[in-house]
Amino acid sequence: MVRVWLVHLYTASGALCAFLALNRIFYDRYRDAFFWLAFAVVVDATDGFLARRTDVAKRIPGFNGGKLDDIVDYLTYVFVPAFFVWHALLVPDRWSTVVVAAILFSSAYGFCQGAAKTADHFFTGFPSYWNIVAVYLIALRPAPPIAAGILLLLAALVFVPIRYVYPSRTVTLRPLTLSLGAMWAAAFLALIWQLPAPPAWLVWASLGYLVYYLALSLWLTARRTTA
């Protein structure tokens, strides 16, 4: 039983990562903040495996680990990055409240819809990767109106039923997706380490995986629609 609760505690540690990231943003320590968010992603990527191995749902049926996971994910993938967008002045000041509201409200809808994760392991609508978006915005530093447009477009895509690949669980091309994803993760951590001015080649090279991810998601969505 102790092991089961430790798994839930491990999931909950992502909330502490969110708090520490928020603290670092408040003091303009953006690189440190993104490393805390990256650690939260590691927790999110591994806690499901541990939960299945220890059979937490059956051993503590009165505690909803899935709900805990959603709360932590909303903090780390949505709330903290939204605060960063505001604090780092990435968008025009007069638009900041609108943009932050779009991020928070659209993702709240996305997290709560029944088909947010499909039975065949896809995300429906843009899967609130705001932590990743925030890193690229600070690395590329587009003009504030352009950054606002990108963020509003992604918020709108939450409502568009494109089926986005769940990297660790979508079956089609999973070995390739995981291999490319591992290389991207290494490049992404190197990018964070060199913030606020990573080399341009590293930023653009790492974006290659995101192009692959989007292309695969669009292809699989189109194939399912045609079928």
C-alpha atoms as one frame of an Amber mdcrd trajectory, in Angstrom:
protein
   0.000   0.000   0.000   2.875   2.385   0.776   4.241   1.907  -2.742   0.873
   2.864  -4.215   0.719   6.103  -2.249   4.300   6.845  -3.253   3.213   6.668
  -6.901   0.481   9.240  -6.221   3.006  11.375  -4.336   5.309  11.132  -7.343
   2.506  12.426  -9.578   1.750  15.218  -7.104   5.405  16.289  -7.155   4.643
  17.871 -10.505   2.611  20.501  -8.638   5.693  21.361  -6.589   7.629  21.700
  -9.855   4.949  24.136 -11.049   5.334  26.213  -7.878   9.117  26.291  -8.151
   8.907  27.241 -11.835   6.475  30.052 -10.981   8.855  31.261  -8.293  11.767
  31.352 -10.753   9.694  33.238 -13.341   8.794  35.827 -10.724  12.528  36.492
 -10.224  13.290  36.523 -13.990  15.144  33.203 -13.781  13.498  31.844 -16.901
  16.031  29.138 -17.643  15.631  27.673 -14.159  11.859  27.839 -14.522  11.899
  25.833 -17.739  14.136  23.200 -16.206  11.549  22.736 -13.434   8.846  22.423
 -16.086  11.008  19.916 -17.955  11.326  17.861 -14.774   7.531  17.963 -14.466
   7.298  16.547 -18.002   9.568  13.671 -16.953   7.237  12.961 -14.036   4.215
  13.103 -16.330   5.864  10.753 -18.827   6.710   8.124 -16.215   3.990   8.206
 -13.569   1.481   6.379 -15.773   3.849   3.441 -16.194   4.388   3.287 -12.438
   0.645   3.524 -11.810  -0.030   0.588 -14.120   2.785  -1.471 -12.603   1.455
  -0.988  -9.066  -2.210  -1.234 -10.132  -3.118   1.922  -8.210  -6.716   2.115
  -9.462  -7.616  -1.238  -7.919  -5.549  -0.963  -4.752  -6.860   2.502  -3.780
 -10.180   2.754  -5.647 -11.357   5.739  -3.617  -8.553   7.978  -4.847  -8.712
   9.289  -8.420  -5.158   9.372  -9.727  -6.355  10.489 -13.161  -7.920  13.620
 -11.677  -4.704  14.347  -9.770  -2.749  13.957 -12.997  -5.049  16.401 -14.822
  -4.696  19.010 -12.060  -0.910  18.781 -12.139  -0.830  18.847 -15.949  -2.999
  21.966 -16.053  -0.594  23.715 -13.698   2.594  22.711 -15.517   1.442  22.718
 -19.149  -0.989  25.648 -18.989  -1.032  27.912 -15.923   2.693  28.438 -15.417
   3.419  28.998 -19.138   0.501  31.465 -19.290   2.023  33.374 -16.382   5.355
  33.341 -18.186   3.800  34.831 -21.349   2.479  37.700 -19.234   5.582  38.188
 -17.077   8.107  38.048 -19.937   6.147  40.637 -21.962   5.969  38.328 -24.978
   2.764  39.920 -26.282   1.622  43.548 -26.479   0.582  44.778 -23.050  -2.915
  45.742 -24.192  -3.460  42.181 -25.462  -1.888  40.300 -22.579  -5.076  39.645
 -20.608  -6.919  38.468 -23.731  -4.090  36.145 -24.767  -3.640  34.693 -21.277
  -7.408  34.202 -20.967  -7.442  32.407 -24.326  -4.717  30.032 -23.131  -6.360
  29.335 -19.771  -9.962  29.000 -20.987  -9.282  26.985 -24.134  -7.118  24.507
 -22.235  -9.687  24.233 -19.443 -12.159  23.182 -22.127  -9.625  20.816 -23.678
  -8.846  19.114 -20.374 -12.533  18.603 -19.589 -13.891  17.302 -22.867 -14.631
  13.594 -22.930 -12.609  12.915 -26.077  -9.501  14.803 -24.948  -7.683  11.453
 -25.098  -9.107   8.863 -27.477  -9.295   5.129 -26.894  -6.711   4.580 -29.655
  -4.269   6.990 -27.976  -4.566  10.371 -29.646  -5.141  13.859 -28.263  -8.144
  15.666 -29.727  -7.401  19.318 -30.479  -4.147  21.113 -29.691  -2.912  19.281
 -26.572  -1.885  22.344 -24.543   1.861  22.102 -25.045   2.172  25.693 -23.840
   5.385  24.950 -21.948   7.074  24.020 -25.231   5.568  26.988 -27.059   6.830
  29.354 -24.365  10.413  28.114 -24.737  10.394  28.659 -28.482   8.857  32.104
 -28.109  11.620  33.260 -25.790  14.273  31.588 -27.961  13.025  33.081 -31.240
  11.647  36.341 -29.790   9.138  37.118 -32.558   7.589  40.581 -32.524   4.952
  40.772 -29.757   1.978  41.029 -32.176   3.220  37.920 -34.016   3.658  36.052
 -30.718   0.116  37.017 -29.736  -1.185  35.769 -33.086   0.602  32.414 -32.655
  -0.792  31.943 -29.164  -4.344  32.858 -30.189  -4.141  30.497 -33.171  -3.021
  27.619 -30.952  -5.799  28.410 -28.474  -8.311  28.200 -31.334  -6.833  24.863
 -32.443  -7.880  23.346 -29.115 -11.412  23.359 -30.560 -10.449  21.882 -33.949
 -10.785  18.064 -33.877  -7.350  17.251 -35.253  -6.035  14.033 -33.730  -2.562
  14.725 -32.351  -0.145  11.872 -31.775   0.352  10.666 -28.208   4.108  10.067
 -28.625   4.518   7.180 -26.200   1.271   5.362 -27.038   0.107   6.041 -30.636
   0.923   2.819 -32.482   1.619   4.141 -35.995   5.365   4.783 -36.462   5.855
   4.640 -32.700   9.508   3.455 -32.830  10.392   6.328 -35.185   8.402   8.830
 -33.131  10.096   7.754 -29.909  13.572   7.765 -31.461  13.128  11.224 -32.953
  11.454  12.365 -29.734  14.461  11.289 -27.657  16.803  13.262 -29.921  14.478
  16.255 -29.785  14.309  16.090 -25.975  18.113  16.204 -25.763  18.231  19.159
 -28.168  15.413  20.893 -26.285  17.214  20.608 -22.954  20.362  21.994 -24.588
  18.245  24.840 -25.944  16.888  25.617 -22.477  20.391  25.502 -21.017  21.499
  28.232 -23.428  18.539  30.563 -22.889  17.932  33.415 -23.408  20.115  33.282
 -26.549  20.526  29.711 -27.835  22.278  29.281 -31.202  19.866  29.674 -34.099
  20.885  26.359 -35.666  19.889  24.480 -32.505  16.500  26.178 -32.326  15.653
  25.489 -35.964  17.042  21.941 -35.900  14.915  21.084 -32.880  11.838  22.460
 -34.640  12.266  19.671 -37.212  10.748  17.153 -34.815   7.727  19.374 -34.241
   7.210  19.555 -38.008   7.332  15.732 -38.139   4.911  15.494 -35.206   2.413
  17.862 -36.824   2.716  16.223 -40.255   2.130  12.754 -38.776  -0.857  13.999
 -36.776  -2.438  15.657 -39.828  -1.805  12.582 -41.985  -3.377  10.202 -39.478
  -6.335  12.549 -38.989  -6.893  12.785 -42.760  -6.543   9.008 -43.168  -9.152
   8.350 -40.493 -11.523  10.944 -41.983 -11.178   9.381 -45.443 -11.730   5.874
 -44.062
